[in-house]
Amino acid sequence: MDDSSANLEISSEPIQQQLSKNQKRRLSKQRQRVESATIALTVVESNISAESKISPETTETLALLATPNVLSASTTLPLTCAKAIERAATTLNFDRLTTKPRTSVTVVEGQRMASNDEYFLVCPEGELCLLDTQGNKHRSFKRTFNVSDICWSAYLKQFLILSDEHLYSFDMTRETALMIEISQFARYMDECTCHDNIFMVVSDFGGSIIEMWDMTKNWQSIKRYKPPISRKEGQGICSIRFSSSGAHLGVTLTEPRIVKAYFQIRNWQDMIVLHAVEQPFYEGYCNHYMLALPNDEFLVYKYSQKKLSFFHSNGQQKQTIQYAKGVCSVSLVPNDKNCLAIQTSRPDQLHFYDL
């Protein structure tokens, strides 16, 4: 049995109950491929190869080889960039989320979303749309892929979109706005985050591995954190987010066997847990998501639930809001009004608040 087959066998029970919708869809696709023997997938732990496309006209591919090792708690990560940036404190009034939104727009079958300092990138069915903070559509592009996660890279000045298969970059200033950054990259990946030159993804079914990539070196894999450093036995990583300054990494996990969920703040360079808070566990998919807020704070929420939890940078819970509808995705444009957008389903809408 090859490595890919072994991974599929392991991911049945009880890991199966920890998979998100994206992971379950990928698992089904991978099983079909293995059973039909039409595609041979090889997962090599010591070497990661990725086909990188620089532009639509570029036909040559770059073999990006790395030899990531499991990190010990004492390992120091050598970096030339990715330094934490001190920012002025920002005050947000979360009580406004209990009032009527300033404006709302329809977003049919929306998937994940992200934002930069000016726009929200939302993903209605079959589209990628740039919306301003008034809900006006700035640009729209067709898409034929599912969106697993999105993050804004201030380093590249691009949105990075993780799909079922590829990693895309989205740059509204380019003639070809949407391009494949790395081909055949994301088959085992589900969540992503970035800060400065560092891009992180959660890989492996069940959320057990955190990979680190360096964007200064044509997308080179530089480190791979595996259990028990990435997570404890029986746990599954749901989401990861760099804090606003890049000083820390927020992580959400579930542990279905003992019916628990967690929010953690970690040192991103070695994955040491600095603060941990137990969260309510919800049946179903392990979609416990986060949004990085100014001042290195975090918003934590469960997909389709109404509870929004806000945490200080020291891991202490700051406030809890009971939202009026089930929350699907949240993003913030950190401008002078700090516009927060909350995406809901049933009805499929995007609601805007100035905090």
DOZA-728007 format. One record per residue: y, x, z of N, C-alpha, C, O in turn. Coordinates in pm, whole numbers, plus 50000, padded with zeros to 5 digits. Layout:
<atoms>
YXZYXZYXZYXZ/...
</atoms>
This chain:
<atoms>
498815008550000500005000050000501245008850000501325018250079/502245006049911503435014249909504375009950021504115000250092/505485017550036506395014950146506995001050139507164994450242/507324996450017507954983450004506994972450045507404962750109/505724973750009504734963750048504584963350198504484952750259/504584975150259504444975750404505614968750472505424961650570/506814970850419507974964350478507884949250468508294942150559/507354944550357507244930150340506234924250435506434913250488/505154931250459504144926250551504684925650694504404916250768/505434935550731505954936250867506964925050891507124920551004/507634920650786508734911350802508294896750805509044888050761/507104893750854506654879850857507034873150988508024865850991/506304875251094506574869751225506384880851328505444888751314/507244881751433508344872751460509664876751395510674869851414/509684887751317510934892051255511494881251163512704880151148/510624873351103511044863051009512134854151069513064850250999/512004850851197512954841651257514314848051278515274841051312/514434861151259515704867951276516464869351144517594874051144/515864865451033516494867850904517584857650875517454845950909/518664862250812519724853450767519324847150634518274850350579/520164838350583519884831950455519774842250344518864841550262/520694851650340520654862050237519384870250247518754873250146/519004873950370517804882050388516554874450349515654880150287/516464861650383515294853650346515184852150195514084852550139/516334850450129516304849349984515814862249922515024862049828/516284873649975515844886449922514374888849951513654894149866/513924884950069512534886850106511614879350010510574884549969/512014867049974511214859249880511174865949744510124866549680/512314871149700512364877949571511504890549571510814893449474/511554898049681510784910449689509284907549691508504914849629/508884897149760507454893749763506944890049624505844893949585/507764882649551507374878949415507214891349328506304892249246/508114900849346508034913149266506804921249300506134926549212/506514922149430505354930049471504064923549422503184930349370/503964910149438502744903149398502504903949249501364905249205/503574903049170503404903449024503334917648970502974919748854/503654927249054503604941549017504484944548896504194953748819/505554936848880506434939248766507514949448797508054955948707/507814950748927508824960548966508284968549083507854962749183/508314981649072507834990149181509024994749262509885002149214/509054990249384510144994149472509665005149565508635003749631/510415015949570510035026849658511165029449757512285032749717/510875028049881511855030749984511535044250046510565045350121/512315054350015512065067750065513035070350179514255070450159/512505072550294513335073550413514205085950413515315085750466/513735096950354514485109350362515445111250247516395119050258/515215104450135516095105950019516485092249969515615083749950/517765089849948518265077149898518935079749765519875087549756/518445072949660519025074749528519785062249491519335051149520/520925063949428521705052549383522335055949250522805067149229/522355046249161522985048249031524435043849042524715032249071/525345052849021526755050149040527445049048905527325057748820/528185037948887528925035948763530415037248792530975029648872/531045046848726532445049348753533325039548677534335035048732/532985036248554533735026748474532795020148376531685025148355/533215008948314532345002448216532005011348099530965009648036/532895021148068532645029847953531745041647988531215048247898/531565044148113530775055848153529295052748145528825043248208/528565060648070527135058148052526265067148136525105064148162/526835078348179526025087248261525955081948404526885075348450/524895084848471524715080548610524655092748700524245103648660/525065090448822525065101248920523935098749018523875088149081/523055108349031521975107149130522525111849263522785123749283/522675102549353523265105849482522155107749583521555098149631/521885120349614520765123449702521275127849837522235135549848/520625122849939520975127050074519715127850155518695122250118/519785134950266518645135850356519075131550494519215139750584/519285118250512519755113350640518695114750746517515112750720/519105118150865518195119750977518505109651085519625104451094/517515106951166517735098451281518595106051380518295117551413/519675099751427520595106551516520155105251661519685094651702/520315115651735520145114751879521475110751939522505111251873/521435106752064522665102052129523715112952138524905109952150/523285125552133524225136552149524735142252018525535151552018/524265136651904524655142051775526135139651749526635128651771/526835149751702528235148451665528335147851514527795156451444/529025137851462529125135851319530285143751261531425141551302/530025153051167531115160751107531825152451001531205148250904/533115150151019533875142350924535205149250897535765155950983/535695147350776537005152750741538065141950750539255144850761/537625129350746538565118150750538165108750862537605112950963/538465095850843538065085250935538555087551077537785086251172/539825090851092540385092351225541035079251268541635072251187/540915076051395541505063851447543035064651437543635075051463/543635053651401545075052951383545665044251494545235032951513/546645049451565547295041751669548275031951605549035035551515/548245019351652549105009151597549865002451711549445002551827/551004996551674551764989151773550984976651812550294970651730/551094972751939550374961151989550854948551919552054946851894/549924939651886550214927051820549794915651911548704915851967/550654905651925550344894052008549944882351919550694878551829/548754876751943548264865351866548104853351959547594854552070/548554841751912548444829351990547264821251938547404813351845/546094823152000544884816251954544894801351987544114793751930/545754797052079545824782752113546234774451992545984762451988/546864780651895547274773251775546064768451695546194759551611/544914774351720543704770051650543224756451698542354750351634/543764751451808543404738151857544334727451800544154715551828/545314731551720546244722151659545894720351511544954726451460/546644711851445546414709251303546774721651222547804727851248/545934725451123546264737251041547544735150962547904723950927/548214746250934549444745650855549174739950717549964731950666/548084743950656547674738650527546174740650512545584749050579/545554732850424544114733950397543884732350248544574724850181/542894739650197542504738550057540984737050049540264740650143/540504731849938539064730049919538444742749863538944748549767/537344747049924536564758549877535104754049873534434753849977/534614750449755533294744549742532204755249755532244765449687/531244752649844530104761649863530554776149884529974785349827/531574777849965532114791249987531144800450060530404796050148/531144813150022530334823150091531254831750177532224826450232/531004844550191531814852950279533224854850223533464852450105/534144859250309535494862250262536054873950340535544877650446/537124879750286537804891050349539264890450309539674881550233/540054899850359541484899550330542064913650335541494922750396/543214915150270544014927250287545344923150349545394912950419/546394930550326547674927350389548424916150318549524912450359/547844910750211548564900850132547714888850092548204877550091/546444891150060545614880550004544294878950079543814887950147/543734866850065542364864150103541494864449977541874858649875/540354871049984539384870349875538284860849920537524863950012/538204849249855537224839049892536234837249777536504841149664/535084831449809533984830749712533464816549697532374813449745/534224807749630533684794649597532494796049503532244806949451/531794785449481530604785849395530954791449257531784785849186/530314802649220530484808649089531804815649066532124818948951/532594818149171533914823949153534224834449259533624834849367/535184842949226535904851149322537374847349307537914847949197/538024843549416539394838849408540284846249507539934848049623/541434850449459542464856049546543444845049582544074839149494/543564842249711544494832049759545564838649844545284847949920/546804833949831547834838849921547784830950051546924822150067/548674833850144548614827550276549074813050274549004806150376/549544808250159549884794150143548734786250081548824774050065/547644793250046546514786549984546614785849834545794779349770/547624792349775547794792249630546864802449565546724813649615/546244798549455545334807449384546144817449302546934813649215/545934830149330546644840849258545874845049134546444845949025/544574847749150543704851149038542314845849067541924843949182/541564843448960540204838348974539294844948872539684847148757/538074848248915537104854948828535744848348846535384844148956/535014847548737533664842048745532724852348808532904864348790/531734847548881530704856448935529344849848915529224837548917/528334858248897526964853448874526024858848981524804859148961/526574863149094525754869049199526134862949334527234857749351/525204863549428525484859049564526244869949639526024881849617/527104865849727527894875149807527314875949947527334866150022/526804887649983526254889650117527344892850218527314887950331/528314900950178529414904550266530524911050184530294915550072/531724911450241532884917550176533674925150281533764920950396/534254936350240535224943050327536344948850241536144951950124/537504950150301538644956150232538704970950267538694974550385/538764979450165538884993850186540334998050161540784998350047/541045001150269542405006350254542375020250191543335024450127/541275027250209541115040750152541075040049999541735047949932/540285030649945540185029049800541205019349744541455018949623/541815011349833542695000349794541944990349706542454985749604/540724987349749539854978049676539044969849777538794974149889/538634957949733537624950549806536254955849766536024958649648/535364957249860533984961149834533094949149861533114943449970/532304945349761531504933049768530034936649762529564942449665/529314933149866527874935649874527144923349823527284912449878/526364925149716525614914049657524124916049682523724924949756/523304907649619521854908949633521344922249579520384927949632/521984927249475521484939249408522454951049412522044962349436/523724948449388524674959349365525804959249469526014949549542/526524970349471527784971049543528904970849440528984979749355/529764960849446530864959349352532174963749417532344963049539/533084968349334534464970249377535334960349302535104957449184/536334955149371537224945149313538654950149331539154951349443/539304952949218540654958349219541494950149123541314950849001/542414942549177543194933349094544164940649001544694934548908/544394953649024545324961148939544634967248818545304972048726/543284967148816542554972848702542434962748589542494950648611/542284967948469542044959048355540724951748373540624939748346/539694959048417538424952948455538414952248607538074961948675/538774940648660538984939448805537694941348883537684947848988/536584935548832535304936048903534374945948835534074944548717/533924956048909533054966348853531924969348949532084968149071/530774973348894529664978048977529984992249023530135001348941/530074993949153530355007249208529055015149220528995026849181/528015008749274526695014949283525665004549241525594993649298/524865007949141523844998849089522545000449168522235011149219/521794989249176520504989349247520664994949389519885003349433/521684990149457522054995649587521644986749703521254991849809/521734973749686521784964949801520544956249823520634945749887/519394960349772518224951749785517804949249929517254938749961/518074958750015517674957250155518884956450247518754958450368/520054953450193521274953850272521904940150285521804931750196/522564937950400523034924450426524454923650481525124913550460/524934933850550526254933750612526944947150586526274957450576/528264946950577528974959550552530324959650623530874949150656/530834971650645532164973550702532654987350661531834995950627/533944989650663534455002850625535745005950699536464997050743/535995018850713537275023750766537495037650711536605046250716/538715039950660539045052750599537975056050494537735047950405/537345067750501536375071550398534945067450430534035070650353/534725060550540533365057250583533025042650552533785033550584/531875040650489531345027450456530005026150527529145034850514/529815015250603528565012950674527905000050627528574990250595/526565000350622525804988350588524634986850684524104996650736/524244974250706523014971150779521914969550676522034961450584/520834977150690519744976550593518434973550662518334973850784/517424970650581516074967250625516044952750671516964948150739/514984945550633514854931650673514764930550824514064938350889/515484920950880515504919451024516634926951090516814925851211/517404934651012518554941651066518204952451164518504951251283/517584963251118517164973751210517804987351183517764996051270/518394989351066518925002551029520405001350994520814991850927/521195010951039522605011851001522785024550920522525035550969/523235023050796523465034550709524955037550699525785028550701/525275050250688526655054750675526825062350544526055071450513/527835058550468528115064650338529525070250336530435064750399/529705081250264531005087850252531585084950115531005088850013/532725078250111533335074549984534085086049919534485085049803/534295097049992534985108549932534065116749844534525125149767/532765114349854531775122649784530965114349684529745115649676/531655105749609530965097349511529825089349573528725088849520/530125083349687529165074649755527895082249793526815079549742/528055091649882526915099249931526485093850067527305091850156/525185091550081524635087350210524625099350304524085109850270/525225097850422525355109350512524575107750642524185117750702/524355095550687523585093650810522865080250807523265070950738/521775079750884520975067450892520515065751037519765074051088/520955055251101520585052751240519425042751243519525031751190/518325046751305517135038351312516845034951457517375041351548/515985024851481515605021751619514975033851685514285041351616/515175036151811515865027451908517365029951919518015024252007/517925038551831519365041051838520145029351779521145025051837/519715024251665520435013351599520315000351676521284992751687/519134997651731518904985651811517604987251888516784995651853/517414979351993516204980052074515094971952008515344963851919/513874974352052512724967052000512894952052026513274947952135/512604944151923512714929651935514074924151899514244911951888/515054932951881516394928551845516614929351694515924936851625/517554921651644517964922551504519484923251496520174915551562/519994932651417521444933951399521924922951306521404921351195/522914915351350523454904551268524644909051185524704906451065/525594915751249526784919951176527404932251241527164935151359/528204939551163528914951351211530344950651159530594946151047/531284955151241532684955751199533374967351271533294968651393/534064975751193534944985551253536084978251325536534967851279/536534983851437537724978451502538934981651414538844989651322/540054975251444541224976351356541724990651341542214994351234/541614998851446542065012751438540975022051388541245033651358/539735017151380538615025651342538045033351458537175041851438/538505030651580538035038251696536625034451736535865042951783/536255021751717534965016951764534295008151658534895004651556/533035004951684532264996051597531804983951678531174985451782/532134972051629531624959851690530274956451628530104957751507/529314952151710527964948951663527524935951730527684934251851/526954926751652526314914951710524814915751682524394920051575/524024911651780522564912151770521964899551830522594892651910/520734896451789519964885851853518614891451895518114901151839/518034885051996516704888552046515944875452070515844870752183/515394869651962514794856351970513654854952071513484844252129/512894865552093511744864552183512144860652324511414853652394/513324865252366513794861652500515034852652492515734850652591/515294847352373516364837552349517714842852397518394836552479/518104854552346519384860352382520114865652259519504869152158/521424866152271522274872152168523304880952238523624878852355/523834890852164524714900652225525874904252134525764904052011/527004907452198528124913852130528314927452197528384928352319/528394937952114528534951452167529724958552103530074955951988/530334967452180531304976952126530694990752139530304994852249/530614998052027529935010952025530865022151979531885019851914/530475034152014531055046051952530415047051813529195048851803/531205045851709530615044851575529995057951528529175057851436/530355069151588529825082051542528425084951594527715093051535/528015078551703526665081151755525935068351797524795069051842/526585056751783526005043651815525765041351964525045032152001/526355049652049526235047252193526995034552229528145032752189/526335025652304526935012952344527905015352459527525020452564/529165011852437530205013552539530375001052624530595001852745/530274989352560530394976552630529424966652566529224966852444/528824958152647527884948152595528084935052670528234934852792/528084924052595528284910752652527204901552596527004900852475/526514894552685525514884852639526224872452588527184867652649/525734867252476526324855552412525324844052407524124846252420/525814831552389524884820352374523984822452253524444826852147/522714819352268521764820652157521624807152090521444796952157/521684806951958521534794651881520274795451797519964805951740/519564784551789518364784251706518754785751560519874782651521/517804790551481518044791751337518344805951297517874815451359/519134807351191519424820451136520244828851233520944823551320/520144841751217520814850951311522224854151263522654865751270/522944844151215524274846551160525334846451270526164837351274/525304856251356526354858151456527344868051397527054879951386/528524863151360529464871151284530664875451369530824871051483/531494884151311532674889351380533834890651284533674891051162/535014891351344536224895151272536964905151358537214902651476/537324916551300538134926351371539574921551374540144917851271/540164921551493541534917051513542434928951545541934939751578/543754927151537544654937951580544384942051724543754934551800/544834953651762544684959051898543224962251931542854962552048/542404964451829540984967551849540234956251918539214958651983/540714944051904540034932351960539114926251855539174929851738/538254916951899537284910751809537214895751832537384890851944/536954888551724536604874351729535124873451693534694879051593/534344866451775532904865151753532574850351737533044842051815/531764847051637531404833051614530014832151554529504841851497/529424820551567528104817851509528284808651391528964798451400/527664812251279527774804151157527414789551185526384786651244/528274780551142528124765851150528394760251289528344748151308/528674768951388529014764151522530534763751538531274769251456/531004757151645532434754951664533074764751762534304765251772/532274772351834532804781051938533334794151880532644800951804/534564797651917535184810351880535454818152008536134813252098/534904830352017535084838652136535914850852101535664857552001/536904853752184537814864952160537614875452269537534872152387/537544888052227537244898952320538314909752314538814913352207/538664915052433539544926552443538824938952387537624938652362/539584949552369539004962052319538044968452419537254977052382/538114964352545537194969652646535944961052663535154963252754/535764951252573534574942852577534684930752666533774922452668/535774929452741535944917852828536354905652746537184906552656/535754894152779536094881952706537514877752740537884876652857/538294875352639539704872152654539944857152657540724852152738/539264850052567539514835752552538404829552470537764836252388/538154816652492537194809052412537874796552360538534789352435/537714794052231538294782152168537174773652112536264778752047/537234760652136536304751252074537004745651950537894737151961/536584750451833537224746051709536754732051673535714727451722/537524725251588537224711351556536034709651463535404699051461/535704720251385534634719151286533754731551292534114741651353/532584730651228531694742151222532284753251137532754750851026/532274765551190532924776951125531924784451038530824787751083/532304787250914531444794950822531914809350806531104818550803/533224811250796533764824650778535214824750825535894814550821/535674836450869537024837850923537634850850872536934860950861/538924850550841539594862950800541074862050838541614851250858/541714873750847543104874550892543914883250798543494894350765/545064878250755546044886450683547054891250786547854883350836/547044904250817547904909450924549334911850878549814923150875/550024900950843551424902050802552324898250920551874898151034/553564894950892554484891851001554104878951074554494877051190/553354870051007552934857651072551474857851114550994848451177/550754868551081549334869751116548574856951082548144849451169/548434854750951547794842550902546274843550913545654852250853/545684834450991544224833751007543694822250922544234811150928/542654824850844542014814550763540604812050815539844821550836/540264799450836538934795550883538274786950776538794776550738/537124791450730536374784150628535314775550697534564780350781/535274762750660534324753350718533464747050608533774748150490/532384740550649531564732950556531464718550605531574715850725/531274709650511531144695350542532314690250625532114686050739/533534690450574533884693350435534074708350409534344716150500/533934712250281534114726150239535604728850223536194725950120/536194734450328537634736650326537994750150386537214756250459/539214754550353539774766650411541074762650479541974757150416/541164765350611542294760950692543134773050733542584783350775/544454771950721545364783050746546184780650873546734769850894/546254791150956547034790651080547884803251091547434814151056/549104801651139549944813151169549874815751319550274807351400/549354827251354549144830451496550304838351557550274841751675/
</atoms>
